[in-house]
């Protein structure tokens, strides 16, 4: 497997960020459409909890990608300095 470029990792981070925003937008829309009954409130709570879990996982992966991007950048800088 070929190591991705820092630009590719940056793009992946942006895609994950947009996915999180999309999830939050959909949750907001879904919750607004639910009736104001006890059952509707319960269902809204479940939707919100699911969204929080998803966005938390997305943020964790984005953090890992940022760390990897930083490591790759550091490795490349070291390679350049050794070649000079």
LINPE-V693471 format. One record per backbone hydrogen bond with DSSP energy under -0.5 kcal/mol. NH is the residue of the N-H (numbers start at 0). CO is the residue of the C=O. Records with the same first field share a line. If there is no record, write none. Layout:
NH->CO  CO
//
This chain:
8->4
9->5
10->6
11->7
12->8
13->9
14->10
15->11
16->12
17->13
18->14
19->15
20->16
21->17
22->18
23->19
24->20
25->21
26->22
27->23
28->24
29->25
30->26
31->27
32->28
33->29  30
36->34
40->36
41->37
42->38
43->39
44->40
45->41
46->42
47->43
48->44
49->45
50->46
51->47
52->48
53->49
54->50
55->51
56->52
57->53
58->54
59->55
60->56
61->57
62->58
63->59
64->60
65->61
66->62
67->63
68->64
69->65
70->66
71->67
72->68
73->69
74->70
75->71
76->72
77->73
78->74
79->75
80->76
81->77
82->78
83->79
//
